[in-house]
Amino acid sequence: MKKHWWWILALLVAPCIAQAVELDVQKFGARGDGKTLNTRFIQQAIDECSGKGGGTVRFPTGEYICGTILLKNNVTLQLDEHAALLGSLDIMDYAAPDKFRSGNGADMGFCFIGAVGATNISIAGAGVIDGRGKKLLAARPKGNSARPFLMRFVRCDGVSLNGVHLQGPAAWTTHFFQCKNVSAEHVNIASRGLANNDGFDIDSSENVRIRNCNVDSGDDAVCLKTTSLIPCRNVEVSGCDLKSHWGGVKFGTESAANFENISISNCRIHDTQGGIKLFSVDGANVRNILFSGLTMENVNTPIFIRLGARLKTFREGDAPQSVGSISNVVIKDLKAQAVSPIGILISGIPGHPITDVRLENVQIKMPGGGTLAEANAVLPEKENAYPEITMFGKQFPAYGLYARHVSGLIATNVTIELARTDARPAVYSEDAKDFDVSNLNHPAGLHTK
């Protein structure tokens, strides 16, 4: 596998935030009383700070309510340990820079904290940013469908999040769209209770580093997507604790452009439906992907790779793409405890195989208990369906590895352990070329179909 790690150097020398001035939001009229709407006061502080060449806009102890605020060039928002930035409960206080449609067709783009075309911006400190999403949506007038993201950065260069606590979004927690040189370290995300409560959404962005963060999300913890025709590439996620209702790490429910040179390493993924979900369904070419050193606990399906042909677009004027590809994927040094009837599911579509996937030093503990009747299950193709493990039903003809429409799939030192006997085979393959699972270890006496 090619390793294009040169881009890490760009992150290590990312532009520093100017520290020429430090402005206290209270000096602009903001009150941390948990009652006053402070949007215009905070925005004035940001605008003045940027206008003076950049620096820090500081939030001392208190609870500051506001609607949408937009960061400007060379500005850091600094939240003191006992400072909280709280989202307004009036939906009319929110704006939507650069609207788009999500994978299920909903209008998206409203945000609490945002930036468009800004450079060298940062949010830091031990304070809390709380969108109060459940209360906001409960108070939203009937017929209004706006759901603000907690943070949204559009076409920005040099974005840093460090140490902050993020919670309560009405939709996604963070969205980086067409951004470059992004860093998030020691960020804590608590995002549960509403639909689409993702943690990190990396969308058509490049040179992204997420390190040592904790995510507890109601939807996907780390989600890579391309809702535009600009690729998502040169991304590193490492040292993170990821808890999620739906997916620990997911690529491609929106996949209009390519995913390239991405590394997910040394993360703990737990209490989630899917550990790794790697998809291309809207024309993306997914290549040069590395998963290494992952541990998974109480995970439904540890590995799910899907190439499909939904071929949706998400922005006005974008043309549908042709069927994409998934190639050159390495998953190694993984230990997982699964609770579902299938450990590894890999499925392309007729005429479009998933190619060159290597599984190395993978250990999966399975519950077992499958029946001979389930061994005869036939999975539908569903070429144009939304990608999710539930798309194929609840029965699988193998417990360890299901591989269909694949080429060049190699398993080396892959072990499947069962808590109880399973009457299904360990492996099922269909339309598989250059398929080598001779180094897959499974309970004696069970066969490969």
Stockholm file with secondary structure:
# STOCKHOLM 1.0

chainA/1-449         MKKHWWWILALLVAPCIAQAVELDVQKFGARGDGKTLNTRFIQQAIDECSGKGGGTVRFPTGEYICGTILLKNNVTLQLDEHAALLGSLDIMDYAAPDKFRSGNGADMGFCFIGAVGATNISIAGAGVIDGRGKKLLAARPKGNSARPFLMRFVRCDGVSLNGVHLQGPAAWTTHFFQCKNVSAEHVNIASRGLANNDGFDIDSSENVRIRNCNVDSGDDAVCLKTTSLIPCRNVEVSGCDLKSHWGGVKFGTESAANFENISISNCRIHDTQGGIKLFSVDGANVRNILFSGLTMENVNTPIFIRLGARLKTFREGDAPQSVGSISNVVIKDLKAQAVSPIGILISGIPGHPITDVRLENVQIKMPGGGTLAEANAVLPEKENAYPEITMFGKQFPAYGLYARHVSGLIATNVTIELARTDARPAVYSEDAKDFDVSNLNHPAGLHTK
#=GR chainA/1-449 SS CCCCTTHHHHHHTCCCCCCSEEEEGGGGTCCCEEEEECHHHHHHHHHHHHHTTCEEEEECSEEEEESCEECCTTEEEEECTTEEEEECSCGGGCBCSSCEECTTSCEECCEEEEEESCEEEEEEESCEEECCHHHHHHHSCTTCCCCCEEEEEESCEEEEEESCEEECCSSCSEEEESCEEEEEESCEEEECSSTTCCSEEEESCEEEEEESCEEEESSCSEEEEESSSSCEEEEEEESCEEEESSEEEEEEEEESSCEEEEEEESCEEEEEEEEEEEEECSSCEEEEEEEESCEEEEEEEEEEEEECCCCCCCSTTCCCCCCCEEEEEEEEEEEEEECSSCSEEEECBTTBCEEEEEEEEEEEEECCCCCTTGGGCCCCCCTTSCCCGGGGCSCCSCSSEEEEEEEEEEEEEEEEEESSCCCSCSEEEEEEESCBCTTEECCTTCCBC
#=GC SS_cons         CCCCTTHHHHHHTCCCCCCSEEEEGGGGTCCCEEEEECHHHHHHHHHHHHHTTCEEEEECSEEEEESCEECCTTEEEEECTTEEEEECSCGGGCBCSSCEECTTSCEECCEEEEEESCEEEEEEESCEEECCHHHHHHHSCTTCCCCCEEEEEESCEEEEEESCEEECCSSCSEEEESCEEEEEESCEEEECSSTTCCSEEEESCEEEEEESCEEEESSCSEEEEESSSSCEEEEEEESCEEEESSEEEEEEEEESSCEEEEEEESCEEEEEEEEEEEEECSSCEEEEEEEESCEEEEEEEEEEEEECCCCCCCSTTCCCCCCCEEEEEEEEEEEEEECSSCSEEEECBTTBCEEEEEEEEEEEEECCCCCTTGGGCCCCCCTTSCCCGGGGCSCCSCSSEEEEEEEEEEEEEEEEEESSCCCSCSEEEEEEESCBCTTEECCTTCCBC
//
